[in-house]
Each structure stands twice: as C-alpha cells, then as structure tokens.
C-alpha cells in the first residue's frame, strides 16, 4: 500500500496528480546503479584509470609500454625488457628470449 492510498484508497480520482503518478513504474534500465553488472563495470573503469595513469608515468620515465593494459602492474617490474619487449621475444613459458636465434621458426606453407 502506498502512502497516497490513505487519501484515495482506490486511486481513481481523475483530477488528482497523486492518483495518476501512483501507477508509474521505473524500469531497471533507467537506474544505472541498479543494473546487475554495475560493480564489474565500475571495477573495470577504475582499473582502466589506474592503468592510464601508470602508462603516463612510465612514458615520463622514458619507457615504452606496448599498451595501457596492466601498466599499473608493470610499474613494479624492475626489468626494463619486460615492459618494452615485443611479443615475439617471449616463449610459451613467458620467458624472455635474449637473441632472435632462440625464436621459434614460423612455418610458411607454399
């Protein structure tokens, strides 16, 4: 029972704004903070902001990260090669390869 029903129990008075507005319902899409994935989106956005700020700090330090993804974690890495390495310089175990001789050869089909 809504409060206005104390005045008009059947909510049927034609000139009453309270009776008309009593039937209005607000959908979940109109309330962005009540959507099921709001917490995940907020956490993702906060992580993006931390990564962007870390990327700017790394660039000011003279480093060249490949992207802004996970730059907040890369700030704590001591090895400069880990930050700037191209993907071809890593093996499948995540180890940095010192020379291009260690790189796996690509199979070219003709």
C-alpha positions as CSV (number, residue, x, y, z in Angstrom):
1,X,0.0,0.0,0.0
2,X,1.4,3.4,-1.0
3,X,1.0,6.5,1.2
4,X,-1.4,8.2,-1.2
5,X,-3.9,5.3,-0.8
6,X,-4.6,6.7,2.7
7,X,-6.2,9.7,1.0
8,X,-7.8,8.0,-2.1
9,X,-8.0,4.2,-1.3
10,X,-8.8,3.1,-4.9
11,X,-6.5,5.7,-6.6
12,X,-9.3,6.6,-9.0
13,X,-9.7,10.4,-8.6
14,X,-9.4,11.8,-12.1
15,X,-8.0,15.3,-11.2
16,X,-5.5,14.0,-8.6
17,X,-1.9,14.0,-9.6
18,X,-1.0,11.6,-6.8
19,X,-3.5,9.0,-8.2
20,X,-2.1,9.3,-11.7
21,X,1.5,9.1,-10.7
22,X,0.8,6.1,-8.4
23,X,0.7,3.8,-11.5
24,X,4.1,4.9,-12.9
25,X,6.9,2.3,-12.6
26,X,10.6,2.9,-13.2
27,X,12.5,0.2,-15.1
28,X,15.9,-1.1,-14.1
29,X,17.4,0.4,-17.2
30,X,16.5,3.8,-16.0
31,X,18.6,3.3,-12.9
32,X,22.2,2.6,-14.0
33,X,23.4,1.9,-10.5
34,X,21.0,-0.9,-10.0
35,X,22.0,-3.0,-13.0
36,X,23.5,-6.4,-12.2
37,X,26.9,-5.7,-13.8
38,X,27.4,-2.2,-12.3
39,X,30.0,-3.4,-9.9
40,X,32.0,-5.1,-12.6
41,X,31.8,-2.1,-14.8
42,X,32.9,0.2,-12.0
43,X,35.8,-2.0,-11.2
44,X,36.9,-2.3,-14.8
45,X,36.7,1.5,-15.2
46,X,38.7,2.1,-12.0
47,X,41.4,-0.4,-13.3
48,X,41.5,1.4,-16.7
49,X,42.0,4.8,-14.9
50,X,44.9,3.3,-12.8
51,X,46.4,1.7,-16.0
52,X,46.2,5.0,-17.9
53,X,47.8,7.0,-15.1
54,X,50.6,4.3,-14.8
55,X,51.1,4.4,-18.6
56,X,51.7,8.1,-18.4
57,X,54.2,7.8,-15.6
58,X,56.1,5.0,-17.4
59,X,56.2,7.2,-20.5
60,X,57.6,10.1,-18.5
61,X,60.3,7.7,-17.1
62,X,61.3,7.1,-20.7
63,X,59.8,3.6,-21.1
64,X,57.6,2.5,-24.0
65,X,55.0,0.0,-22.9
66,X,53.1,-1.7,-25.7
67,X,49.7,-0.7,-24.4
68,X,48.0,0.7,-21.4
69,X,46.7,-2.8,-20.3
70,X,48.2,-3.8,-16.9
71,X,50.5,-0.9,-16.8
72,X,49.7,-0.4,-13.1
73,X,51.3,-3.9,-12.5
74,X,54.2,-3.1,-14.8
75,X,55.3,-0.1,-12.7
76,X,56.6,-2.6,-10.1
77,X,58.7,-4.6,-12.5
78,X,62.4,-3.9,-12.3
79,X,63.4,-5.4,-15.7
80,X,63.0,-2.8,-18.5
81,X,63.0,-5.5,-21.1
82,X,59.8,-7.0,-19.6
83,X,58.0,-3.7,-20.1
84,X,59.2,-2.9,-23.7
85,X,59.5,-6.4,-25.2
86,X,57.7,-7.3,-28.4
87,X,55.6,-10.4,-28.2
88,X,58.0,-12.3,-30.5
89,X,60.7,-12.1,-27.8
90,X,58.7,-14.3,-25.4
91,X,58.5,-18.0,-25.4
92,X,55.4,-20.0,-24.5
93,X,56.5,-20.2,-20.8
94,X,56.7,-16.4,-20.6
95,X,60.5,-16.3,-20.5
96,X,62.3,-13.5,-22.3
97,X,64.5,-14.7,-25.2
98,X,67.9,-13.0,-25.4
99,X,68.5,-13.4,-29.1
100,X,66.4,-13.9,-32.2
101,X,68.2,-17.3,-32.7
102,X,66.0,-18.7,-30.0
103,X,62.8,-17.6,-31.6
104,X,60.6,-20.4,-32.9
105,X,60.6,-20.6,-36.7
106,X,57.4,-19.8,-38.4
107,X,56.1,-22.4,-40.8
108,X,55.3,-21.0,-44.2
109,X,53.1,-23.1,-46.4
110,X,53.6,-22.7,-50.1
